[in-house]
């Protein structure tokens, strides 16, 4: 059976868990339209990604 050779301190344990925190989604404002969208994602309202038309924009409902 695997047994640790020495005790893991609370500091080391907590440093390992530092990346487990849940973070809020970040949004950026589009330079042209001013709409908010996630970085590195397509703006679904305009269909633009990095200055290029990638998909057809959604129709307003």
C-alpha positions, 0 to 999 in steps of 0.5 A, a space after each residue: 500500500 502506498 504511504 507518503 514518506 512525510 507529512 504534506 504541510 497545509 501550505 503545500 496542500 493549499 498551494 496545490 488547490 489554488 487552481 481549483 477555485 471557480 472563477 467568473 467568466 470574463 467578457 470583453 467589449 467588441 470594438 465595433 459594435 460594443 457588444 459583450 462576448 467571451 474572449 477567443 469566442 465568436 460574437 454570435 450577434 454579429 458572426 465576427 471573429 478577429 475581424 472576419 465574418 465567420 458565421 451568418 449573424 443571428 436574426 433579431 427575434 
